[in-house]
Amino acid sequence: MDSHSSQPGAQGGAAEPHRVRRVLVVDDESPLRVSTARLLELLECDPAVAADLDEALAQLGIPGDDAVAGEAAFDMVILDATLTGSEVLYGMLQGPEATDSIPVVLASGCVSQEIQNRFPSHREDFALQKPYGLEELREMLQRVAQLR
């Protein structure tokens, strides 16, 4: 037992900041899903992947009508901003009807202005420019963890 460690265990408090553990990666490009999941594993996260809106809803445990059921299962969602239906999923997770919103990081190879046009309320610092690597993901995880 280390008597010099900060407060014991997982009791929240000021002992240890919240860590992003469960991340849902939603992207229709298989190589990006796989590589992002592997990078997240290197960062000691537990990633899940979805190729489209239906898979993402299933992973989140969101039934068709009432969009609140499974939201607490993930700490963060990395969402391909150009994916068909991305605006719908974004609205379900960040919109006024979301009871426990999950931070959404938009990933795109597009110019940031295009993302701002499609997602006008999105925070610019919660975006990843494709292709992104380990350090960009690490920084994003830290940024999201500061919200929690």
Residue frames relative to the residue before (quaternion, step in Angstrom):
aa qw qx qy qz dx dy dz
M 1.0000 0.0000 0.0000 0.0000 0.00 0.00 0.00
D 0.2890 -0.7728 0.5475 0.1396 3.52 -0.84 0.99
S 0.2670 -0.7973 0.5218 0.1440 3.56 -0.42 1.17
H 0.6563 0.5137 -0.3131 0.4553 3.58 1.25 -0.19
S 0.4981 0.6566 -0.4438 0.3520 3.59 1.21 -0.08
S 0.5800 -0.5535 0.4473 0.3964 3.53 -1.20 0.43
Q 0.7984 -0.3438 0.1714 0.4636 3.54 -1.20 0.32
P 0.5644 -0.6534 0.3891 0.3211 3.56 -0.99 0.79
G 0.8992 0.2136 -0.1025 0.3678 3.39 -1.46 0.43
A 0.6528 -0.5314 0.4154 0.3448 3.43 -1.44 -0.25
Q 0.2827 0.7936 -0.4970 0.2080 3.56 0.87 0.88
G 0.5817 -0.5881 0.3910 0.4036 3.60 1.12 0.35
G 0.4800 0.7016 -0.4489 0.2753 3.56 -0.51 -1.20
A 0.6898 -0.4516 0.3518 0.4433 3.54 -1.17 -0.56
A 0.3945 0.7602 -0.4532 0.2471 3.58 1.26 -0.05
E 0.8024 -0.0785 0.1099 0.5813 3.58 0.76 -1.00
P 0.4410 -0.6956 0.4831 0.2971 3.62 -0.77 0.91
H 0.6289 -0.5198 0.4093 0.4084 3.55 -1.22 0.48
R 0.1950 -0.7713 0.5973 0.1012 3.53 -1.01 0.84
V 0.4202 -0.6781 0.5418 0.2648 3.54 -0.99 0.84
R 0.0636 -0.8265 0.5593 -0.0047 3.57 -0.56 1.16
R 0.7891 0.2580 -0.1272 0.5427 3.59 0.68 -1.10
V 0.0185 0.8044 -0.5889 0.0761 3.55 -0.61 1.19
L 0.2035 -0.7522 0.6159 0.1165 3.55 -0.93 0.95
V 0.1595 -0.7730 0.6111 0.0601 3.56 -0.79 1.10
V 0.0514 -0.8016 0.5952 -0.0217 3.57 -0.58 1.20
D 0.2931 0.7324 -0.5551 0.2638 3.55 -0.38 1.28
D 0.4060 -0.7319 0.4923 0.2391 3.59 -0.93 0.84
E 0.6254 0.5102 -0.3469 0.4778 3.62 1.24 -0.10
S 0.4294 -0.7527 0.4465 0.2230 3.55 -0.39 1.30
P 0.6617 0.5008 -0.3465 0.4374 3.67 0.79 -0.81
L 0.6532 0.5065 -0.3158 0.4659 3.60 1.03 -0.73
R 0.6260 0.5313 -0.3365 0.4610 3.59 0.99 -0.80
V 0.6945 0.4850 -0.2728 0.4561 3.54 0.82 -1.06
S 0.6995 0.4637 -0.2933 0.4580 3.60 0.79 -0.94
T 0.6359 0.5151 -0.3356 0.4666 3.60 1.00 -0.72
A 0.6371 0.5179 -0.3287 0.4667 3.59 0.96 -0.82
R 0.6588 0.5036 -0.3129 0.4631 3.61 0.94 -0.81
L 0.6450 0.5062 -0.3232 0.4725 3.58 0.97 -0.81
L 0.6468 0.5173 -0.3181 0.4614 3.58 0.98 -0.81
E 0.6196 0.5270 -0.3406 0.4715 3.59 1.05 -0.71
L 0.6275 0.5279 -0.3305 0.4672 3.61 1.03 -0.76
L 0.6962 0.4343 -0.2471 0.5154 3.56 1.19 -0.62
E 0.5157 -0.6927 0.3685 0.3442 3.56 1.32 0.42
C 0.4233 0.6543 -0.4946 0.3848 3.54 1.04 0.88
D 0.3598 -0.6876 0.5856 0.2341 3.52 -1.35 0.25
P 0.0786 -0.8508 0.5185 0.0329 3.60 0.10 1.24
A 0.1150 -0.7088 0.6871 0.1105 3.49 -1.38 0.44
V 0.2230 -0.7962 0.5518 0.1089 3.58 -1.10 0.61
A 0.0452 -0.7607 0.6470 0.0261 3.51 -1.29 0.56
A 0.3586 -0.7628 0.5077 0.1783 3.56 -0.97 0.93
D 0.8059 0.0802 -0.0262 0.5860 3.59 1.18 -0.39
L 0.7552 -0.3968 0.2813 0.4394 3.54 -1.35 0.05
D 0.6621 0.5155 -0.3179 0.4415 3.61 0.87 -0.89
E 0.6624 0.4906 -0.3042 0.4775 3.59 0.94 -0.87
A 0.6378 0.5283 -0.3287 0.4540 3.58 1.00 -0.79
L 0.6515 0.5096 -0.3136 0.4665 3.58 0.94 -0.88
A 0.6473 0.5095 -0.3167 0.4703 3.58 1.01 -0.81
Q 0.6478 0.5129 -0.3189 0.4642 3.61 0.93 -0.85
L 0.7006 0.4635 -0.2568 0.4778 3.56 1.02 -0.83
G 0.4179 -0.7151 0.4631 0.3157 3.57 1.26 -0.30
I 0.4433 0.6884 -0.4538 0.3518 3.55 1.20 0.53
P 0.2937 -0.7409 0.5744 0.1869 3.57 -0.66 1.08
G 0.7517 -0.4302 0.2695 0.4210 3.54 -1.26 0.23
D 0.8088 0.3328 -0.1588 0.4582 3.59 0.70 -1.02
D 0.7955 0.2573 -0.1364 0.5314 3.61 0.63 -1.07
A 0.1472 -0.8506 0.5035 0.0359 3.55 -0.18 1.30
V 0.5270 0.6295 -0.4445 0.3585 3.58 0.53 1.11
A 0.4693 0.7583 -0.4023 0.2074 3.59 1.15 -0.51
G 0.8649 0.1848 -0.0742 0.4607 3.60 0.48 -1.09
E 0.3151 0.8217 -0.4527 0.1432 3.55 1.22 0.14
A 0.6674 0.5300 -0.3273 0.4080 3.63 0.95 -0.67
A 0.5274 0.6744 -0.3972 0.3307 3.61 1.21 -0.28
F 0.7674 0.2885 -0.1687 0.5472 3.64 1.13 -0.46
D 0.4004 -0.7075 0.5380 0.2231 3.53 -1.18 0.73
M 0.7990 0.0154 0.0438 0.5996 3.56 1.20 -0.55
V 0.1664 -0.7459 0.6341 0.1177 3.55 -1.25 0.56
I 0.1731 -0.7249 0.6561 0.1185 3.55 -1.00 0.90
L 0.0568 -0.8389 0.5386 -0.0540 3.54 -0.41 1.29
D 0.4173 -0.6745 0.5563 0.2479 3.55 -0.89 1.02
A 0.3899 -0.7716 0.4588 0.2051 3.56 -0.46 1.23
T 0.7181 0.4270 -0.2608 0.4838 3.61 1.15 -0.45
L 0.4122 0.7170 -0.4631 0.3188 3.60 1.28 0.06
T 0.5221 -0.6176 0.4816 0.3378 3.57 -1.01 0.79
G 0.8051 0.2316 -0.1969 0.5092 3.57 -0.73 1.06
S 0.4036 0.7402 -0.4704 0.2607 3.61 1.23 0.01
E 0.6230 0.5398 -0.3472 0.4472 3.60 1.04 -0.69
V 0.6280 0.5378 -0.3276 0.4573 3.58 1.07 -0.77
L 0.6822 0.4750 -0.2852 0.4771 3.57 0.83 -0.99
Y 0.6224 0.5419 -0.3327 0.4564 3.57 0.96 -0.84
G 0.6734 0.5009 -0.2900 0.4599 3.57 0.91 -0.92
M 0.6417 0.5215 -0.3249 0.4590 3.58 1.02 -0.76
L 0.7361 0.4224 -0.2305 0.4760 3.58 1.02 -0.77
Q 0.7980 0.2891 -0.1294 0.5128 3.58 1.08 -0.68
G 0.5431 0.6644 -0.3845 0.3403 3.57 1.22 -0.34
P 0.7218 -0.4621 0.3051 0.4152 3.57 -1.29 0.19
E 0.6668 0.5054 -0.3067 0.4537 3.60 1.13 -0.52
A 0.5322 0.6179 -0.4133 0.4051 3.62 1.25 -0.19
T 0.3247 -0.7860 0.4959 0.1755 3.58 -0.55 1.17
D 0.7824 0.0892 -0.0327 0.6155 3.59 1.04 -0.71
S 0.1530 -0.8526 0.4897 0.0996 3.56 0.40 1.22
I 0.3100 -0.7200 0.5999 0.1602 3.50 -1.15 0.83
P 0.4873 -0.6494 0.4785 0.3344 3.60 -0.86 0.82
V 0.1532 -0.7806 0.6034 0.0559 3.54 -0.93 1.00
V 0.1504 -0.7526 0.6379 0.0636 3.52 -0.91 1.05
L 0.2553 -0.7736 0.5631 0.1385 3.56 -0.67 1.09
A 0.1258 -0.7815 0.6096 0.0429 3.55 -0.90 0.99
S 0.1956 0.7830 -0.5678 0.1621 3.54 -0.86 0.96
G 0.3955 -0.6726 0.5683 0.2611 3.50 -1.30 0.45
C 0.5131 0.6631 -0.3951 0.3755 3.56 1.35 -0.05
V 0.6294 -0.5029 0.4383 0.3985 3.49 -1.36 0.22
S 0.5906 -0.6184 0.3873 0.3446 3.58 -0.98 0.83
Q 0.5935 0.5769 -0.3741 0.4184 3.62 1.07 -0.60
E 0.6279 0.5286 -0.3346 0.4631 3.58 1.04 -0.74
I 0.6375 0.5077 -0.3246 0.4801 3.59 1.01 -0.78
Q 0.6518 0.5108 -0.3212 0.4595 3.60 0.92 -0.84
N 0.6358 0.5219 -0.3356 0.4591 3.60 1.04 -0.66
R 0.7147 0.4425 -0.2507 0.4801 3.61 0.98 -0.85
F 0.7840 0.1722 -0.0615 0.5933 3.59 1.13 -0.74
P 0.1002 -0.8742 0.4701 0.0689 3.60 0.59 1.13
S 0.7165 0.4399 -0.2720 0.4681 3.63 1.06 -0.55
H 0.4904 0.6927 -0.4177 0.3242 3.59 1.27 -0.06
R 0.4766 -0.6585 0.5091 0.2828 3.56 -1.10 0.81
E 0.4825 -0.6939 0.4577 0.2761 3.58 -0.80 1.01
D 0.6817 0.4937 -0.2994 0.4493 3.60 1.07 -0.65
F 0.6450 0.4550 -0.3303 0.5176 3.59 1.30 0.14
A 0.5197 0.5891 -0.4343 0.4407 3.54 0.84 1.08
L 0.1800 -0.7550 0.6230 0.0972 3.52 -1.14 0.77
Q 0.3069 -0.7368 0.5773 0.1724 3.54 -0.89 0.98
K 0.3248 -0.7371 0.5599 0.1941 3.59 -0.73 1.06
P 0.5791 -0.2552 -0.7733 0.0389 1.57 -1.85 1.63
Y 0.1790 -0.7706 0.6030 0.1027 3.58 -1.06 0.73
G 0.2884 -0.7780 0.5416 0.1350 3.54 -1.22 0.50
L 0.8126 -0.2947 0.2129 0.4555 3.50 -1.37 -0.25
E 0.6934 0.4829 -0.2948 0.4462 3.60 0.80 -0.93
E 0.6384 0.5126 -0.3349 0.4664 3.60 0.98 -0.76
L 0.6512 0.4978 -0.3143 0.4790 3.59 1.00 -0.79
R 0.6303 0.5348 -0.3374 0.4504 3.59 0.94 -0.83
E 0.6660 0.4994 -0.2965 0.4682 3.58 0.90 -0.94
M 0.6589 0.5048 -0.3168 0.4590 3.58 0.96 -0.82
L 0.6296 0.5288 -0.3337 0.4611 3.59 0.97 -0.80
Q 0.6533 0.5029 -0.3111 0.4728 3.58 0.97 -0.80
R 0.6412 0.5256 -0.3191 0.4592 3.58 0.98 -0.84
V 0.6761 0.4797 -0.2876 0.4797 3.58 0.92 -0.92
A 0.6291 0.5505 -0.3366 0.4335 3.60 0.98 -0.81
Q 0.6244 0.5530 -0.3358 0.4377 3.59 1.09 -0.65
L 0.6056 0.5659 -0.3451 0.4403 3.61 1.21 -0.44
R 0.6902 0.5360 -0.2687 0.4051 3.54 1.01 -0.89
